[in-house]
Amino acid sequence: MPIASITDFFQEIIRDLHTSLYLALGGSADEESIDWSSQVVDLASTAIKILILLAVLGFFYWLAIYILKQSKTKLHLNERRTKIVRSVLRYIWIVASLIAIMSQIYFEPETIKATAKASTWAGIYYVLWTSSGQIIHKVLQHYGLNASIEQLLKNILSVLLLVLGLASVMAQFGFDIVSLVAGLGIVGLAVGFAAQSTLANFIAGITILLEQSFQVGDWIHINENEGRVVLIALRTTHILTRDNITVIIPNSNVASSEVTNLTSKNFIRFDIRARIAFEDDIDTARKEILQVLSDTDVVLSRPEPSATVDEIGEYGVFFIVRFWVKPAAVARMPKIKEGLKEDIKRAFDAANISTPYPHMRLLMPKDVDYPIATKPFATTTQVVSQSSEPLPLTKNEQ
């Protein structure tokens, strides 16, 4: 390709860009020549108008903020409400500035009108979003619901306000919201079928939070696991065992299982067993057991502990020792029980109370002569050889 052709090609591109820029600035394609001086004057005039409008709007915004600061005490506005009012004023200033700029750069009146309506709806939903958290907190505090439900409701309401706000804003610009919502419904149905287990855990999590069968900090026993509840999420429940192991259980399993809440009341009763010999005194043993319980700080004096005979067994008399503790002591219960057993054993030893072990005692009648006469018995021996015929039997008497 000749060099002249390449030069003409690039010059044509430059002329097209030049014309496009002129048309973008408001020029006409029918004009034979481009009057750049008039375009610059129009552009400067538009910029000056925009700056004047922005300065006026900025002055009114500053005046409103000044009045707010001076009247904050009279209006009894706290810091949170003051921030909300400042945010609303700032939003109005930004929207008014945007509409002023659009009105000076040749936007269609319908577009400016739709922008104003969309901005109004967005502002309304923004105010609802900022005030919804405080409203939910007060309502849940009135009904005594926990913080997990509060966070769940805040998240759901935030998503709902976001969707409605976007739909209202898009509707002002001519979008078909009905078709969009129908499409989202179909997508949500497909996702629901694809994630049935996750959806089941989500619904079970909401049920657990609403029923409040247990809360974060409670000590529960579920299936083969026992520990403190550290988190109730929308999909899983986390418990921390005595071994410092976190067990994560799906909420659907929690909802369908038997859950024992050990710390739902002000105190809990536990029991251990102790054993004494038949020959020892029951009242003395009971006194020693109750003294050990009284000397143990973690054991409550009210309700009173007890030590009663539970079984007269094959190797002694069995006591069942019942005592009450506070919920905070549940996590150390195995160690508490082991310490009580050791202390009871030491108390029995100090009081000369024996702790029997499995044994067998043989009692012989007293009116017989020793040794007791026995009858001789016969034994038969058979010797087997390698031959095909067996050897004869021999009979001996003892």
PLY file of the C-alpha trace (Angstrom):
ply
format ascii 1.0
element vertex 398
property float x
property float y
property float z
element edge 397
property int vertex1
property int vertex2
end_header
0.00 0.00 0.00
1.38 3.46 -0.96
2.34 5.89 1.77
-0.14 8.51 0.48
-3.04 6.07 0.93
-2.03 5.35 4.52
-1.85 9.08 5.27
-5.32 9.66 3.78
-6.69 6.81 5.89
-5.50 8.30 9.18
-6.59 11.81 8.17
-10.11 10.50 7.54
-10.17 8.94 11.03
-9.06 12.25 12.57
-11.78 14.15 10.68
-14.42 11.67 11.91
-13.27 12.08 15.51
-13.30 15.86 15.08
-16.88 15.80 13.77
-18.04 13.43 16.52
-16.61 15.71 19.20
-18.35 18.72 17.60
-21.69 16.89 17.52
-21.24 15.86 21.14
-20.81 19.52 22.06
-24.09 20.44 20.37
-23.02 21.22 16.82
-25.03 20.42 13.68
-24.00 18.04 10.93
-25.63 20.28 8.32
-23.23 23.14 8.95
-20.47 23.39 6.39
-17.92 24.72 8.87
-17.40 24.20 12.56
-17.58 27.37 14.65
-15.37 26.43 17.57
-15.42 29.90 19.09
-19.19 29.82 19.61
-18.96 26.29 20.99
-16.33 27.39 23.52
-18.49 30.33 24.56
-21.52 28.06 25.04
-19.42 25.57 27.01
-18.02 28.30 29.25
-21.50 29.73 29.80
-22.84 26.30 30.76
-19.94 25.71 33.15
-20.49 29.10 34.81
-24.21 28.34 35.27
-23.40 24.95 36.78
-20.86 26.49 39.16
-23.36 29.13 40.27
-26.06 26.51 40.91
-23.62 24.30 42.82
-22.49 27.28 44.90
-26.09 28.16 45.79
-26.91 24.57 46.70
-23.69 24.32 48.71
-24.60 27.46 50.63
-28.03 26.09 51.53
-26.46 22.78 52.57
-23.95 24.58 54.81
-26.77 26.72 56.30
-28.85 23.63 57.06
-25.89 21.94 58.79
-25.22 25.10 60.81
-28.85 25.31 61.96
-28.75 21.63 62.89
-25.68 22.12 65.09
-27.20 25.12 66.82
-30.59 23.43 67.38
-29.33 20.00 68.38
-29.76 20.69 72.07
-33.19 22.26 71.69
-34.46 19.42 69.51
-33.01 16.80 71.95
-31.14 15.00 69.17
-28.60 12.39 70.20
-25.53 11.49 68.18
-27.26 8.76 66.21
-30.21 10.93 65.17
-27.90 13.78 64.33
-25.92 11.53 62.00
-29.12 10.40 60.29
-30.27 14.01 59.72
-26.83 14.98 58.39
-26.89 12.00 56.04
-30.35 12.98 54.73
-29.25 16.59 54.15
-26.09 15.46 52.39
-28.11 13.11 50.19
-30.56 15.91 49.24
-27.64 18.20 48.39
-26.00 15.56 46.17
-29.26 14.77 44.32
-30.08 18.45 43.82
-26.56 19.06 42.47
-26.90 16.12 40.07
-30.26 17.37 38.75
-28.86 20.90 38.36
-25.96 19.60 36.28
-28.26 17.44 34.14
-30.56 20.40 33.47
-27.66 22.44 32.07
-26.11 19.83 29.77
-29.13 19.21 27.56
-30.61 16.05 29.13
-34.17 15.22 28.16
-36.80 16.53 30.60
-38.21 13.00 30.97
-34.79 11.70 31.99
-34.38 14.48 34.57
-37.87 13.80 35.92
-37.20 10.03 36.17
-33.88 10.73 37.94
-35.61 12.95 40.49
-38.26 10.30 41.22
-35.67 7.53 41.43
-33.56 9.61 43.81
-36.59 10.26 46.00
-37.43 6.56 46.24
-33.77 5.73 46.94
-33.72 8.30 49.75
-36.88 6.88 51.31
-35.48 3.37 51.32
-32.18 4.64 52.69
-33.96 6.23 55.65
-35.90 3.00 56.25
-32.67 0.99 56.11
-30.83 3.24 58.59
-33.72 3.26 61.09
-34.72 -0.42 60.75
-31.89 -1.69 62.96
-32.94 0.41 65.95
-36.61 -0.52 65.50
-35.81 -4.26 65.37
-33.57 -3.94 68.43
-36.32 -2.30 70.48
-38.96 -4.82 69.41
-36.79 -7.85 70.17
-35.68 -6.33 73.47
-39.34 -5.88 74.41
-40.09 -9.56 73.70
-36.83 -10.85 75.21
-35.40 -12.45 72.05
-31.68 -12.99 71.67
-29.08 -11.26 69.51
-28.93 -14.05 66.92
-32.54 -13.42 65.91
-31.85 -9.69 65.79
-28.98 -10.15 63.35
-31.07 -12.54 61.24
-33.98 -10.10 60.99
-31.62 -7.23 60.20
-30.06 -9.20 57.35
-33.43 -10.26 55.94
-34.85 -6.72 56.17
-31.72 -5.25 54.59
-31.97 -7.61 51.61
-35.71 -6.92 51.28
-35.21 -3.14 51.34
-32.36 -3.43 48.84
-34.48 -5.45 46.40
-37.50 -3.16 46.74
-35.32 -0.06 46.43
-33.67 -1.31 43.23
-37.06 -2.28 41.81
-38.52 1.16 42.58
-35.51 2.97 41.07
-35.48 0.82 37.92
-39.24 1.26 37.49
-38.74 5.02 37.11
-36.56 4.43 34.05
-39.07 2.17 32.30
-37.82 -1.30 33.30
-40.41 -4.10 33.42
-40.23 -5.04 37.10
-42.92 -7.74 36.86
-40.91 -9.75 34.36
-37.75 -9.26 36.39
-39.43 -10.49 39.60
-40.89 -13.48 37.74
-37.46 -14.35 36.43
-35.94 -14.08 39.89
-38.70 -16.34 41.23
-37.91 -19.04 38.68
-34.19 -18.78 39.47
-34.94 -18.98 43.21
-37.08 -22.09 42.68
-34.29 -23.79 40.74
-31.74 -22.89 43.41
-34.10 -24.20 46.10
-34.34 -27.60 44.43
-30.58 -27.73 43.94
-29.82 -26.91 47.59
-32.53 -28.74 49.53
-30.28 -29.74 52.42
-28.95 -26.20 52.81
-32.50 -24.84 52.72
-33.60 -27.40 55.33
-30.72 -26.37 57.62
-31.61 -22.70 57.07
-35.26 -23.21 58.05
-34.23 -25.34 61.04
-31.84 -22.58 62.12
-34.63 -20.02 62.06
-36.82 -22.41 64.08
-34.08 -22.89 66.69
-33.56 -19.14 67.02
-37.28 -18.47 67.39
-38.02 -21.29 69.86
-34.95 -20.47 72.01
-34.70 -24.01 73.37
-31.06 -23.16 74.00
-28.93 -20.07 73.51
-25.28 -19.20 73.09
-23.51 -20.01 76.36
-25.81 -22.89 77.38
-24.36 -26.33 78.10
-26.25 -28.94 76.05
-26.12 -32.64 75.33
-27.09 -33.70 71.81
-26.63 -37.18 70.35
-23.13 -38.24 71.42
-21.83 -34.73 71.98
-21.89 -32.53 75.07
-20.52 -29.03 75.34
-21.14 -25.30 75.46
-22.98 -23.59 72.60
-20.64 -21.03 71.06
-22.52 -20.18 67.86
-26.00 -20.65 66.41
-25.68 -19.90 62.70
-28.34 -20.16 60.03
-26.98 -23.49 58.78
-25.09 -25.05 61.70
-24.77 -25.03 65.48
-21.29 -25.03 67.05
-20.61 -26.51 70.50
-17.29 -26.54 72.37
-16.61 -29.76 74.31
-14.62 -30.18 77.52
-11.66 -31.29 75.39
-11.64 -27.86 73.67
-12.95 -29.41 70.45
-15.53 -27.56 68.37
-18.28 -29.83 67.06
-20.29 -28.44 64.12
-23.78 -29.95 63.83
-26.21 -29.20 60.96
-29.32 -27.45 62.23
-31.60 -30.04 60.62
-30.00 -32.71 62.84
-30.35 -30.47 65.89
-34.04 -29.85 65.18
-34.77 -33.58 64.78
-32.71 -34.80 67.77
-33.30 -34.90 71.51
-31.43 -31.98 73.07
-30.76 -31.80 76.82
-30.13 -28.29 78.12
-28.19 -28.66 81.37
-28.01 -24.96 82.18
-31.57 -23.79 81.54
-32.30 -23.47 85.30
-30.57 -21.76 88.22
-29.08 -24.98 89.64
-28.62 -28.60 88.52
-28.52 -31.86 90.47
-25.95 -34.60 89.95
-25.25 -37.83 91.84
-22.47 -40.30 92.58
-22.38 -43.70 94.32
-20.45 -44.83 97.39
-20.15 -48.29 99.03
-19.54 -49.49 102.59
-19.30 -52.93 104.18
-22.27 -54.71 105.75
-20.70 -54.48 109.21
-20.26 -50.65 109.12
-22.81 -48.21 110.52
-25.02 -46.51 107.91
-25.60 -43.33 109.93
-21.88 -42.83 110.50
-21.16 -43.28 106.81
-23.94 -40.84 105.88
-22.54 -38.27 108.31
-19.08 -38.52 106.74
-20.50 -38.18 103.22
-22.57 -35.10 104.08
-19.56 -33.53 105.81
-17.51 -33.95 102.64
-20.27 -32.32 100.58
-20.48 -29.46 103.08
-16.73 -28.83 102.81
-16.87 -28.67 98.99
-17.34 -25.08 97.80
-19.00 -25.91 94.49
-21.79 -27.93 96.17
-24.79 -25.80 97.15
-26.20 -25.92 100.67
-29.67 -25.03 99.35
-31.20 -27.26 98.07
-29.69 -29.62 100.59
-27.59 -32.58 99.44
-28.57 -36.09 100.45
-26.99 -39.51 100.95
-29.42 -42.44 101.01
-29.10 -46.19 100.69
-29.76 -47.08 97.09
-29.00 -50.80 97.16
-27.97 -53.58 99.52
-25.86 -55.45 97.08
-23.80 -58.59 96.97
-20.60 -56.92 98.18
-21.86 -54.18 100.48
-24.28 -51.33 101.03
-24.49 -48.78 98.19
-25.20 -45.10 98.83
-26.48 -42.70 96.20
-25.17 -39.21 96.90
-27.18 -36.34 95.37
-25.94 -32.74 95.30
-26.74 -29.44 93.53
-24.41 -27.06 91.70
-24.63 -23.79 89.75
-24.71 -23.85 85.91
-21.15 -22.50 85.78
-19.87 -25.72 87.37
-21.31 -28.04 84.69
-18.22 -27.75 82.51
-16.04 -29.11 85.41
-18.46 -31.81 86.51
-16.26 -34.88 85.77
-13.42 -33.37 87.84
-15.86 -32.41 90.63
-17.24 -35.95 90.83
-13.77 -37.47 90.89
-12.72 -35.11 93.69
-15.81 -35.99 95.76
-15.12 -39.70 95.42
-11.55 -39.24 96.60
-12.63 -37.11 99.56
-15.32 -39.62 100.57
-12.77 -42.45 100.45
-10.39 -40.52 102.69
-13.21 -39.69 105.10
-14.18 -43.39 105.29
-10.60 -44.37 106.00
-10.35 -41.78 108.79
-13.61 -43.07 110.34
-12.54 -46.75 110.02
-15.30 -47.44 107.53
-14.19 -50.13 105.12
-14.87 -50.05 101.41
-15.44 -53.68 100.40
-14.28 -55.21 97.18
-15.74 -58.25 95.39
-14.89 -61.37 97.38
-16.23 -64.79 98.36
-16.51 -66.07 101.97
-16.87 -69.82 102.73
-18.83 -70.65 105.93
-18.43 -74.18 107.38
-20.87 -75.76 109.91
-19.54 -75.81 113.51
-20.89 -79.24 114.60
-18.76 -81.43 112.32
-15.42 -83.11 112.91
-12.41 -81.93 111.00
-11.22 -83.02 108.55
-14.51 -84.01 106.93
-14.35 -87.64 105.83
-14.58 -88.27 102.09
-15.28 -91.44 100.14
-12.62 -92.93 97.87
-13.31 -92.65 94.18
-12.16 -94.78 91.30
-10.16 -93.64 88.31
-9.96 -95.38 84.93
-6.96 -94.99 82.67
-6.79 -95.94 78.97
-3.53 -95.99 77.06
-3.76 -95.65 73.28
-0.93 -97.11 71.20
0.06 -96.73 67.56
-1.29 -100.19 66.66
-4.76 -100.77 65.33
-5.96 -102.60 68.49
-6.37 -100.72 71.78
-4.58 -101.87 74.93
-6.63 -103.43 77.77
-8.01 -101.16 80.47
-6.59 -101.11 84.00
-8.66 -100.23 87.04
-7.15 -98.72 90.17
-8.74 -97.80 93.44
-7.58 -94.99 95.66
0 1
1 2
2 3
3 4
4 5
5 6
6 7
7 8
8 9
9 10
10 11
11 12
12 13
13 14
14 15
15 16
16 17
17 18
18 19
19 20
20 21
21 22
22 23
23 24
24 25
25 26
26 27
27 28
28 29
29 30
30 31
31 32
32 33
33 34
34 35
35 36
36 37
37 38
38 39
39 40
40 41
41 42
42 43
43 44
44 45
45 46
46 47
47 48
48 49
49 50
50 51
51 52
52 53
53 54
54 55
55 56
56 57
57 58
58 59
59 60
60 61
61 62
62 63
63 64
64 65
65 66
66 67
67 68
68 69
69 70
70 71
71 72
72 73
73 74
74 75
75 76
76 77
77 78
78 79
79 80
80 81
81 82
82 83
83 84
84 85
85 86
86 87
87 88
88 89
89 90
90 91
91 92
92 93
93 94
94 95
95 96
96 97
97 98
98 99
99 100
100 101
101 102
102 103
103 104
104 105
105 106
106 107
107 108
108 109
109 110
110 111
111 112
112 113
113 114
114 115
115 116
116 117
117 118
118 119
119 120
120 121
121 122
122 123
123 124
124 125
125 126
126 127
127 128
128 129
129 130
130 131
131 132
132 133
133 134
134 135
135 136
136 137
137 138
138 139
139 140
140 141
141 142
142 143
143 144
144 145
145 146
146 147
147 148
148 149
149 150
150 151
151 152
152 153
153 154
154 155
155 156
156 157
157 158
158 159
159 160
160 161
161 162
162 163
163 164
164 165
165 166
166 167
167 168
168 169
169 170
170 171
171 172
172 173
173 174
174 175
175 176
176 177
177 178
178 179
179 180
180 181
181 182
182 183
183 184
184 185
185 186
186 187
187 188
188 189
189 190
190 191
191 192
192 193
193 194
194 195
195 196
196 197
197 198
198 199
199 200
200 201
201 202
202 203
203 204
204 205
205 206
206 207
207 208
208 209
209 210
210 211
211 212
212 213
213 214
214 215
215 216
216 217
217 218
218 219
219 220
220 221
221 222
222 223
223 224
224 225
225 226
226 227
227 228
228 229
229 230
230 231
231 232
232 233
233 234
234 235
235 236
236 237
237 238
238 239
239 240
240 241
241 242
242 243
243 244
244 245
245 246
246 247
247 248
248 249
249 250
250 251
251 252
252 253
253 254
254 255
255 256
256 257
257 258
258 259
259 260
260 261
261 262
262 263
263 264
264 265
265 266
266 267
267 268
268 269
269 270
270 271
271 272
272 273
273 274
274 275
275 276
276 277
277 278
278 279
279 280
280 281
281 282
282 283
283 284
284 285
285 286
286 287
287 288
288 289
289 290
290 291
291 292
292 293
293 294
294 295
295 296
296 297
297 298
298 299
299 300
300 301
301 302
302 303
303 304
304 305
305 306
306 307
307 308
308 309
309 310
310 311
311 312
312 313
313 314
314 315
315 316
316 317
317 318
318 319
319 320
320 321
321 322
322 323
323 324
324 325
325 326
326 327
327 328
328 329
329 330
330 331
331 332
332 333
333 334
334 335
335 336
336 337
337 338
338 339
339 340
340 341
341 342
342 343
343 344
344 345
345 346
346 347
347 348
348 349
349 350
350 351
351 352
352 353
353 354
354 355
355 356
356 357
357 358
358 359
359 360
360 361
361 362
362 363
363 364
364 365
365 366
366 367
367 368
368 369
369 370
370 371
371 372
372 373
373 374
374 375
375 376
376 377
377 378
378 379
379 380
380 381
381 382
382 383
383 384
384 385
385 386
386 387
387 388
388 389
389 390
390 391
391 392
392 393
393 394
394 395
395 396
396 397
